[in-house]
């Protein structure tokens, strides 16, 4: 079942297949997002802030939680190459560091 990801402040939206990562959604929307490890979740460069719809994302893995803690991330931040869109609509912002 498809899900929607909206990017703020641009307002750009993209429909993705269930299970797509936030990084895949960002690239599909044609937006830049720094990433080095491309899915391993080791660099943290693709950190994003989830503004709406966090319940529609996969749960954070232990590895993601450790990396977010190491980065001093806020509770509403996720690693885009690890966070998967499961359902509904999600709104995120990228590159606010």
C-alpha positions in Angstrom: 0.0 0.0 0.0 1.5 3.4 -0.9 2.3 6.1 1.6 2.9 9.8 1.2 5.9 11.8 2.4 5.7 15.6 2.5 8.8 17.7 2.7 8.7 21.0 4.6 9.3 23.9 4.0 9.2 23.1 0.2 5.8 21.5 0.4 7.0 18.9 -2.2 5.2 15.5 -1.8 6.0 12.0 -3.1 4.1 8.7 -2.9 6.3 5.7 -2.1 5.8 2.0 -1.6 5.3 0.7 1.9 8.7 -0.1 3.3 10.6 2.6 1.4 13.2 4.5 3.5 12.9 8.2 4.1 16.2 8.5 2.2 14.6 6.8 -0.9 11.6 9.1 -0.6 13.8 12.2 -0.4 15.8 11.2 -3.5 12.5 10.4 -5.3 11.3 13.9 -4.6 14.5 15.3 -6.1 15.6 16.9 -2.9 19.2 16.8 -1.6 20.1 14.9 1.5 23.6 14.2 2.6 24.4 10.6 3.0 27.6 8.6 3.1 26.8 5.1 4.2 23.7 4.7 2.0 21.7 2.4 4.3 24.1 1.1 6.8 23.2 3.8 9.4 26.7 4.5 10.4 27.3 8.1 9.4 24.2 10.0 10.6 24.4 12.5 7.8 20.9 11.8 6.6 19.3 12.7 9.9 15.8 14.3 9.5 13.2 15.8 11.7 9.8 14.1 11.6 7.1 16.8 11.9 4.0 14.7 11.4 3.0 11.1 11.1 5.8 9.5 13.2 3.5 6.6 13.9 3.5 5.7 10.2 7.3 5.0 10.4 9.0 1.8 11.4 10.3 1.6 14.9 13.8 2.7 15.5 16.3 -0.2 15.7 18.8 -0.4 18.5 21.6 0.7 16.0 19.5 3.7 15.0 18.8 4.6 18.7 22.5 4.4 19.5 23.5 6.6 16.6 20.9 9.2 17.4 22.1 9.3 21.0 25.7 9.7 19.9 24.6 12.6 17.7 22.7 14.2 20.5 19.5 14.1 18.4 16.1 15.2 19.6 13.3 12.8 20.1 11.6 13.7 16.8 14.7 12.9 14.7 15.4 9.8 12.6 18.1 8.4 10.4 16.5 8.6 6.9 18.4 5.6 5.5 17.0 3.4 8.3 13.5 4.8 8.9 11.0 3.1 6.7 7.6 4.5 5.8 4.9 2.0 6.8 1.6 3.7 6.2 -0.3 7.0 5.9 1.3 10.4 5.6 4.6 11.6 7.0 6.0 15.1 7.0 9.7 15.7 7.5 12.3 18.4 7.1 15.8 17.9 6.0 19.0 19.8 6.2 18.3 22.1 9.2 21.6 21.6 11.0 
